[in-house]
Amino acid sequence: MPTIQDRKILSGLKDGDKAIIDYLYTQYHRRIYAFAFSLLKVEEDALDIVHEVFIKLWEKRKELDNDSRIEPLVFTITRNTVLSIFRRQASERRYKNHIINAELTGFDSSTEKMVDYYLLKEKVDELVAKLPPKSRRVYTLSREKGLTNKEISAQLNIAEKTVEDHLTRALKFLRQNIEKAGITGLLFWHLFIV
């Protein structure tokens, strides 16, 4: 059950009162930093989390439930933001492990292979730019930012099923156009489609 102060803060946020966000920053930034740092163990990442939490709170202010309590809300946003970083880091680790394993099994990391990689990446970027705006945004949030469909749904204010549909169409478009271009390879599928 929200307190009277929680209701005043929520009302002020919904009305766009920037003094409220300043007040919340003053009240919570140290605790958010400590919480994020305890999980991430990297000062810069913890500082980024602090800023991202308040940006998300401000961006989602009109959608906040009037029955919310401020402190649990702030720490739920913090937890979800940290989890998003963990997912992104896990994806980066999988990619690095794939490269290491490929090198150990005979992958030639010569200049020619690096040029091939950059040409492939350039082609994929061109294709992503040709996607419809909403599908491009969903693809970018999913594949490059590491967000889940549920997080994308909340961020874009669309149904989770709509997120899945946009992602499916985007991946189908990329697959078809990569095949048309004659570009194949396990690296492409592993990095951009899987």
N, C-alpha and C positions, 0 to 999 in steps of 0.2 A: 504494500500500500504506500503510495507516494506521500511524502510530507508536504506541508504547505510550501516550504522552500523549493522542493522539487517541482511543484506545479508552477510556481513563479518563474523558475529557471526555464522550464519547458515552454511556457507561454512567451517568455522573452526571446528564446531561441526561434520559435516559430514566427515571431514578429520581426525577426532579423536584427535583434539588438546585439550589436557587436560587443558591447560592454559585458554581456553575459558570457560570451566565449572567452573574453579576457579573464573574467572572474573564474571560469572553470579551469582555464590554463593555470592560473595562479594556485588554485586549490589542488589540482591533480597532476601537474606535469612531473613533479619529482617522483611521485608514487608510480606513475606510468613508466617513467624511465627505469626506476628500480626493478619493476616487474619485468619489463622487456629485457633489460640487461641480464637479469637472473636467468632468463631462458636462452637468450641469443649469445651472451658473453662477448659481444662486440659493441663498443661504445657508439660508433657511427650508426650502426643498425638500430640501436636502442633510441638514439636521438631522432632518427628518421621515423621510427614508430610513433614517438611523441607527436611529431608534427602531423603525421598521417592520421592519427586518431582525431585530432581536432579539425582537420580538413574534412574528414568523413562525417564527423558530428555536424559540422556546419552545412555540408552539402545535403545531408539527409534530415535536416532540422524540421522540414515541413511534414515529413513522414513519421515523426516520432509519436509514439502512443502517449496520450495524456496521462495514462496510469503508470508510466515508467518511473523508476527511481533512477536518479542521475548516476550515482556511484556504480551500481551494477551495470548500467548501460555503458558507461565509459570503459569499464574493465572488460565487458563483453566485446566491444569494438577493439580494444587492445589485444585481447586473446585471439580474435579472428585475424587481425592484421599480422600477428606473430606467426600464426599457423600458415598464413599465405606465404610468408617469407620462408618458412620451413619447406613448404611444397616446392617453391622456386629453387631453393638450395638442393633439394633432393633431385630435382630434374637436372640441375647443373652437374651434380655428382654422377648421375647416370650417364650423361653425355661424356664427361671426362673419362669415366670407366670404360665406356664404349671405345673411345679413341685409344686409350691405353691398351685395351684388349686387341684392338685392330692392329696396333703397332706390333704387339707381341706375336700375333699370328701372321705377320708378313705384310701388313698394310704399308705401302710405300708412301712415306710422308715427304716426298720430294717436292721441289718447287712446282713441278707440273701438277701434282695432286692438289696442292694448295690453290693453284690457279683454277683448277676444275671446281674446287669447292666454292671459291668466290664467284665464279661464273654461275654456278648452280644457285647460290644464295641470291645473286642478283636477279636471276630468272624468277625465282620464287617470290621475291619482293615485288617484281613487276606484276606477277599474277595476283598477288594479294591486293595490290593497288587497283586492280580491275574488278575486284569484288564489289557488290553493292555496299553502300556505307555501313548499314547495320550488320551485315554478315562480316565485313572487314573488321568492325569494332569487336564483335563477338570472337572472331578468330584470334585477333591480337590479344585480347584479354585472356583467352584460354591458352593459346600456345606460347605466347611470348611473356605474359605476365604470370602465368601459372594459376589463374583463378579457377575455382570450380564453377560448374554450371549454376549452382545456387547463388554463389557470390556475384556472378555476372548478372543473373536475373535481378538481384537486389540492386546492383549498381546501375543497371540500365532501366530499371523499373518495368521489366517485361516478364512474362511467364517463363518458368524454367523450361517448359516444352518448346516455347518459341526460341529460347537459347539453343536447345538441342537441334531444332530445325535449321537455324541459321548456320550452326557449326557443321551439320551434315551436308548442307548445300555448299558451304565453302570448301570442305574437304573433297567433295565430289568434283567441284569445278577445278580445284588444284590437281587432282589425280588425272582427270581427263586432259587437261592442258599440258601437263608434264608428259603424258604418254604421246600426245600429238607432237610435242617438241622433240620426242625421241630421247628424252632424258630419263634414265632409269638408274637404279642402284639402291642398295640397302641403306647407304648413308642418308639419301634423301628421305626414304620412308621412315627411318628411325628418327631423324632430326625434326621433320616437319609434319608428318602425318600421324604417326603413332601417338 
